[in-house]
Amino acid sequence: MILDLMTAIATPDPRQSGKDSEGTGKVRRLFNGAPPKVLSIAGVDPSGGAGLLADIKTFTTLGAYGCGVVAGLTAQSTQCVTAVQLPSAEFVGAQLDTLLADVEIAAVKTGMLGQAANVQVVAEKLAKHGQDNLVLDPVMIAKSGDALLNKEATGLLREALVPLARVLTPNLPEAGTLLDERGPETPKEMTRTCERLHQLLRQENNRWVLLKGGHLPGGELVDLLYDGDRMIELRAERFDTRHTHGTGCALSAAITALIPQHKDIPTAVAHAHAWLQQAIRRADELQISRTPQTGHGPVHHAHALCTAQ
């Protein structure tokens, strides 16, 4: 089964000549009634390109109400990460208990957790509160190459949190780290890696691995979505831009926002992928950095709300 993302239905641009995508002249509403409430447990990137700030933008753009739990703080820009500070696991747990006792969360994503104690408390609290729609983005390395998850936490992530995932979304280096081997280097190796990663999940229906193939060379990107039975290829054109900071955060957040709004995981993932292709295609419009020719700027999370330049 192959889904061609270049022909998939993406989020429309509602402001073409002052009209919505159907030409009615009405502004598209983000929410129709009460939106699904979704949660990101992640770090803070002050530049807004990745982590919690980026996730909230993605949630809102895709019609979900975003909540957030802070698991890490960074001194970060489009150029580098200069410092990281982690809140205590007790405080992360307190945030989760307080929020989940009050707000009915339809789906959760995790990003940067930073340390073993945070991984453990997040796993415990999600199980305690019966949060079964977990999109796990195993954030380990920033686009700049800086480590965002210490080595001690990797084994605990694999043992305690990965089995809870509804959708696991590693890139190729992260997949290798999770399996304690080198990451796949060919499409054929990606297939075998996807099958091995799925063994880390609970062996029950509707548990998925989305293995992102962006680190492989070539003009076409191929990601694999696998549930232990179906291996779905998701294809997209590679765009020529250096501004791809936070693509993994954006994709996992989009999936989280869309799972409560679609009938099944493959449909939610296909729509999230299509949205992300436009966010990457229009990233250069943002011009975030003073020196955009260096570093890595973010994708355009709000592209559907802005007139294309």
C-alpha positions as CSV (number, residue, x, y, z in Angstrom):
1,M,0.0,0.0,0.0
2,I,1.6,3.3,-1.1
3,L,0.3,6.8,-0.2
4,D,1.7,9.6,-2.4
5,L,2.0,12.6,-0.2
6,M,2.3,15.0,-3.1
7,T,-1.3,14.2,-4.0
8,A,-2.6,13.8,-0.5
9,I,-5.1,16.4,0.9
10,A,-3.1,19.1,2.7
11,T,-4.5,21.8,5.0
12,P,-5.8,24.5,2.6
13,D,-4.6,28.1,2.5
14,P,-7.7,30.1,3.7
15,R,-6.5,33.5,2.5
16,Q,-6.2,33.4,-1.2
17,S,-7.4,36.8,-2.4
18,G,-9.2,37.3,0.8
19,K,-11.2,34.1,0.4
20,D,-11.2,30.7,1.9
21,S,-10.2,27.6,0.0
22,E,-13.7,27.3,-1.4
23,G,-13.9,30.9,-2.5
24,T,-16.7,31.8,-0.2
25,G,-15.0,34.9,1.3
26,K,-15.4,33.5,4.8
27,V,-12.5,33.1,7.1
28,R,-11.9,29.4,8.0
29,R,-12.5,28.7,11.7
30,L,-9.8,26.7,13.5
31,F,-12.3,25.1,15.9
32,N,-15.8,23.9,15.1
33,G,-17.4,23.5,18.5
34,A,-15.2,22.1,21.3
35,P,-11.8,21.0,19.9
36,P,-10.0,17.9,21.1
37,K,-7.6,18.6,23.9
38,V,-4.1,17.3,23.3
39,L,-0.9,17.5,25.3
40,S,2.8,17.9,24.6
41,I,5.4,16.9,27.2
42,A,8.6,18.5,25.9
43,G,11.3,21.0,26.2
44,V,11.2,24.7,25.5
45,D,13.1,26.1,22.5
46,P,13.1,29.9,22.9
47,S,13.3,30.4,19.1
48,G,9.9,28.7,18.8
49,G,11.2,26.3,16.1
50,A,11.0,23.1,18.0
51,G,9.7,21.7,21.3
52,L,6.7,22.9,23.3
53,L,6.3,26.3,21.6
54,A,6.3,24.7,18.2
55,D,3.9,22.0,19.3
56,I,1.3,24.4,20.5
57,K,1.4,26.3,17.2
58,T,1.0,23.0,15.3
59,F,-1.9,21.9,17.6
60,T,-3.8,25.2,17.1
61,T,-3.2,25.3,13.4
62,L,-4.6,21.8,13.0
63,G,-7.8,22.4,15.1
64,A,-6.8,21.0,18.5
65,Y,-6.5,22.8,21.8
66,G,-2.9,22.5,23.0
67,C,-1.8,21.8,26.6
68,G,1.8,21.6,27.6
69,V,4.1,20.1,30.3
70,V,7.6,21.5,30.5
71,A,10.2,18.7,30.7
72,G,13.3,20.7,29.8
73,L,14.5,24.3,29.3
74,T,17.1,25.2,26.7
75,A,19.1,28.2,25.7
76,Q,18.7,27.7,22.0
77,S,18.5,29.6,18.7
78,T,18.5,28.7,15.1
79,Q,22.3,28.4,15.4
80,C,23.0,26.3,18.4
81,V,22.1,25.1,21.9
82,T,24.2,26.8,24.6
83,A,22.7,25.5,27.8
84,V,20.1,23.0,29.1
85,Q,18.3,22.9,32.4
86,L,16.0,20.2,33.5
87,P,13.2,20.5,36.0
88,S,13.0,17.9,38.7
89,A,11.0,14.7,37.9
90,E,8.8,15.5,40.9
91,F,7.8,18.8,39.3
92,V,7.2,17.1,35.9
93,G,5.0,14.6,37.7
94,A,3.1,17.4,39.6
95,Q,2.4,19.1,36.3
96,L,1.0,15.9,34.8
97,D,-1.1,15.0,37.8
98,T,-2.6,18.5,38.1
99,L,-3.5,18.8,34.4
100,L,-4.8,15.2,33.8
101,A,-7.0,15.3,36.9
102,D,-8.8,18.3,35.3
103,V,-8.6,18.1,31.5
104,E,-9.7,15.2,29.3
105,I,-6.7,14.7,27.0
106,A,-7.5,12.9,23.8
107,A,-3.8,12.3,22.7
108,V,-0.4,13.0,24.1
109,K,3.0,13.4,22.5
110,T,6.4,13.3,24.2
111,G,9.5,15.1,22.9
112,M,12.6,16.1,24.8
113,L,12.6,14.5,28.3
114,G,16.3,15.0,29.0
115,Q,16.9,12.5,31.8
116,A,16.0,9.1,33.1
117,A,14.0,10.4,36.0
118,N,11.7,12.3,33.7
119,V,11.3,9.4,31.4
120,Q,10.3,7.2,34.4
121,V,7.8,9.7,35.9
122,V,6.2,10.4,32.5
123,A,5.7,6.6,31.9
124,E,4.2,6.2,35.4
125,K,1.8,9.2,35.1
126,L,0.6,8.3,31.6
127,A,-0.2,4.8,32.8
128,K,-1.8,6.0,36.0
129,H,-4.2,8.4,34.1
130,G,-5.0,5.9,31.3
131,Q,-3.5,7.9,28.5
132,D,-3.4,5.4,25.6
133,N,-3.0,7.6,22.6
134,L,0.7,8.4,23.0
135,V,2.8,9.7,20.0
136,L,6.4,9.1,21.1
137,D,9.0,11.3,19.4
138,P,12.3,9.9,20.8
139,V,14.1,13.3,20.8
140,M,17.8,12.6,21.4
141,I,19.8,15.0,19.2
142,A,19.1,18.6,18.1
143,K,19.5,19.6,14.5
144,S,22.7,21.4,15.5
145,G,24.1,18.0,16.7
146,D,23.8,18.8,20.4
147,A,22.6,15.9,22.7
148,L,19.1,16.4,24.2
149,L,18.8,13.0,25.9
150,N,21.5,11.7,28.1
151,K,22.8,8.1,27.6
152,E,21.4,6.9,30.9
153,A,17.9,7.7,29.9
154,T,18.0,5.8,26.5
155,G,17.6,2.3,28.0
156,L,14.7,3.5,30.3
157,L,13.0,5.1,27.3
158,R,13.2,1.9,25.5
159,E,11.9,-0.2,28.4
160,A,9.4,2.0,30.1
161,L,8.0,4.5,27.6
162,V,8.2,3.0,24.1
163,P,5.9,0.1,25.0
164,L,3.2,2.6,25.8
165,A,3.3,4.3,22.4
166,R,0.4,4.3,20.0
167,V,2.8,5.7,17.3
168,L,6.6,5.7,17.6
169,T,8.3,8.3,15.3
170,P,12.1,7.9,15.2
171,N,14.4,9.1,12.5
172,L,17.1,6.8,11.3
173,P,19.8,7.6,13.9
174,E,17.2,7.5,16.7
175,A,16.1,4.1,15.4
176,G,19.6,2.8,15.6
177,T,20.0,4.1,19.1
178,L,16.8,2.5,20.2
179,L,17.9,-0.8,18.8
180,D,21.5,-0.4,20.0
181,E,22.9,-0.7,16.5
182,R,23.8,1.6,13.6
183,G,20.9,3.3,11.9
184,P,19.6,1.9,8.6
185,E,21.4,3.2,5.5
186,T,19.3,1.8,2.7
187,P,15.5,1.4,2.0
188,K,15.8,-2.3,2.5
189,E,17.5,-1.9,5.9
190,M,14.7,0.6,6.8
191,T,12.1,-2.2,6.3
192,R,14.0,-4.6,8.6
193,T,14.5,-1.8,11.2
194,C,10.8,-0.9,11.1
195,E,9.9,-4.6,11.9
196,R,12.4,-4.7,14.8
197,L,11.2,-1.4,16.2
198,H,7.7,-2.7,16.3
199,Q,8.8,-5.5,18.6
200,L,9.5,-2.9,21.2
201,L,5.8,-1.9,21.3
202,R,3.0,-3.8,22.9
203,Q,2.1,-6.6,20.6
204,E,-1.6,-5.7,20.2
205,N,-3.6,-4.2,17.4
206,N,-3.2,-0.6,16.3
207,R,0.3,0.1,17.5
208,W,2.5,1.8,14.8
209,V,6.0,2.6,14.0
210,L,6.6,5.6,11.7
211,L,10.2,5.4,10.6
212,K,11.3,8.7,9.0
213,G,13.7,8.3,6.1
214,G,14.9,11.9,5.7
215,H,18.5,11.0,6.4
216,L,18.8,8.9,3.3
217,P,20.2,10.6,0.2
218,G,18.1,11.3,-2.9
219,G,15.4,13.7,-4.2
220,E,12.5,11.6,-2.8
221,L,11.8,11.0,0.8
222,V,10.3,7.7,1.8
223,D,8.9,7.1,5.3
224,L,7.5,3.8,6.5
225,L,4.4,3.3,8.6
226,Y,4.1,-0.2,10.1
227,D,1.7,-1.9,12.4
228,G,3.1,-5.4,12.4
229,D,1.1,-6.3,9.3
230,R,0.8,-3.4,6.9
231,M,4.0,-1.6,5.7
232,I,2.8,1.7,4.2
233,E,5.2,3.8,2.2
234,L,4.7,7.6,2.5
235,R,6.5,9.4,-0.3
236,A,7.3,13.1,-0.7
237,E,9.6,15.4,-2.6
238,R,12.7,16.7,-0.9
239,F,12.7,20.5,-0.8
240,D,15.9,22.5,-1.2
241,T,15.9,24.4,2.1
242,R,18.2,24.5,5.1
243,H,15.3,25.6,7.3
244,T,14.1,22.3,8.7
245,H,14.6,22.8,12.4
246,G,11.9,21.0,14.4
247,T,10.5,18.9,11.5
248,G,10.3,15.8,13.9
249,C,8.5,17.9,16.5
250,A,6.1,19.3,13.9
251,L,5.3,15.9,12.5
252,S,4.7,14.2,15.8
253,A,2.6,17.1,17.0
254,A,0.5,17.1,13.8
255,I,-0.2,13.4,14.2
256,T,-1.2,14.0,17.9
257,A,-3.6,16.8,16.9
258,L,-5.1,14.7,14.1
259,I,-5.5,11.3,15.7
260,P,-8.7,12.4,17.6
261,Q,-10.1,13.9,14.4
262,H,-9.7,11.0,12.0
263,K,-11.0,7.4,11.9
264,D,-7.6,5.7,11.9
265,I,-3.9,6.1,12.4
266,P,-2.9,5.9,8.7
267,T,-5.3,8.7,7.7
268,A,-4.1,10.9,10.5
269,V,-0.5,10.3,9.6
270,A,-1.1,10.9,5.9
271,H,-2.7,14.3,6.6
272,A,0.1,15.2,9.0
273,H,2.7,14.4,6.4
274,A,0.9,16.4,3.8
275,W,0.7,19.4,6.1
276,L,4.4,19.1,7.0
277,Q,5.4,19.1,3.3
278,Q,3.8,22.5,2.9
279,A,5.3,23.7,6.2
280,I,8.8,22.8,4.8
281,R,8.1,24.2,1.4
282,R,7.2,27.6,2.9
283,A,9.8,27.7,5.6
284,D,12.0,30.3,3.8
285,E,9.1,32.8,4.2
286,L,9.7,33.1,7.9
287,Q,13.2,34.7,7.9
288,I,13.6,34.1,11.7
289,S,17.4,34.5,12.0
290,R,19.5,37.6,11.5
291,T,21.8,35.4,9.5
292,P,19.5,32.9,7.7
293,Q,22.3,31.6,5.5
294,T,23.7,29.8,8.6
295,G,22.0,27.6,11.2
296,H,18.7,26.0,10.7
297,G,15.4,28.0,10.8
298,P,12.0,26.4,11.6
299,V,9.3,25.1,9.3
300,H,6.3,27.3,8.8
301,H,3.8,25.9,11.3
302,A,1.1,28.5,10.4
303,H,1.5,28.3,6.6
304,A,-2.2,27.5,6.1
305,L,-3.1,30.8,7.8
306,C,-0.7,33.0,5.8
307,T,-0.8,34.1,2.2
308,A,2.1,32.5,0.2
309,Q,4.9,34.9,-0.8
